[in-house]
C-alpha cells in the first residue's frame, strides 16, 4: 500500500513516541459565538478578527509579550482602544475559546499509553491558557512530556522546538510521530526527521495511520463517518 507521499512500506512499525498538538487536534474548534463575541469588541467581522489574531499571535504564544501588551497591540491594529476591564474580558474569552477538548482524541492518548508508547503534548500556547490547562485538565498527566511554547521560549514551526522535543523524549527522530493541524508545523517537524501527519479530522487521521502501518488507531464515532 502507498501513503500520500507515494512511498511503500510500514513506517508506523518503528514509532516509539507520539507528539500531539493541542489547538484543533486535542482541542475542538472554537465555538462561533465566542469568536463572534471577541470580534464585536473590536467592531470587526469574525473573519477579519481571525486574520488579525493569527497574524499577531506568535510573540504572545512564545511568551515574549504579556497578555496586556498583546491585546493593546491588537486593539491598536484594529483602530480601537481598550481599557483594563475589556482586556480582562478578552483574556477570559480567549481561554474559553480553546477550552473544549475532544473526547475521541483524549481516548486515543489513553490507548497510546496502554500500548507502551511515549506521549508528548507540543503546543503553541500562551501563559493564560497554559495556567488554565494545568489547573483544569487532569488528562495532562497522561502525557510523559508537556512542551508549551510560552514556557520554552520557542514556537512551531521553528525546528528548534522540535529538536527540544526530540531531546526530551530521548529517541531517534524517525521513531517519533507528530500530529498537527497546520501544514507549516508538519513541515517543520519533518525538517528534523520526525514522521508527521497533518490532522484533518479523526476519520482521516485513522486512515493515514492505517496507511503508514501504525497499530494504535483512534476510535471513530458514527458522527465522524464510522459504520
Order of alpha helices (4+ residues) and beta strands (2+ residues): beta-alpha-alpha-alpha-alpha-alpha-alpha-beta-alpha-beta-alpha-alpha-beta-alpha-beta-alpha
